[in-house]
Amino acid sequence: MNRRIAIRNMALILGSAAVLPSCLHDNKGKPVIALKHLKLDAEQENLVNNLTETILPNTNTPGAKDLGINLFVFKMIDDCFDQKGQDEFIAGLKEFGDAVDKKYGKSFNEITAAERTAFANDIEKQSKDPNNKDKDAKANGFYWTVKGQTVFGYTTSKYFMTEQIVYELVPGRYNAMFPVKKKAAV
């Protein structure tokens, strides 16, 4: 037996044994990003990611996932909201997920993009209806929080500020031919 082949095979076996538990471990409950104050699992994180992509889809311009808006939303909620606001966000997230599950029998992450858009449009219509007071109030608050942060993140993103808006340094361009009304004599 060749000693080098035996050592290589032993290293492969030990390396595989070390890596195997992480491959078999279901990453369902573990979030991808670490936050200081918010306690989310992977399912909830994916729900917010998919909701931001539903609000700002990838068309001829980059979507929310392409620009990292989903991470911006988490960072803003985690850093800028007080404990009460964070608790309301988590409660609204759970109520939002329950409402989707009740309507479609599946989680928000499992329904199609068209169903996600339809559900988001329904929430917007319900929240604008004056006869619909306090029905799914937490879910509506969650939706509007995520939508507001998504729009804020997009309009302050590097892509939007450099590609969509042409920024002119203050005071603006000089126009020597600008018409001025003559002031009447005093």
MOFENNOR-V252363 format. One line per field, one symbol per residue. phi: phi as a letter, one per 30 degrees, with the letter a starting at -180 (. if undefined). A space follows every 10 residues. Layout:
phi = ???
This chain:
phi = .ddddddddd ddddddddde edddddddcc ddcccdcdcc cddddddddd dddddbddbd cdddddcide ddddddddcc cdeddddddd dddddddddd dddcibdddc dddddddddd dddddddddd dccidhdddd ddeddddddd dddddcdded dcccccdcdd cjddbdcddb dddddd
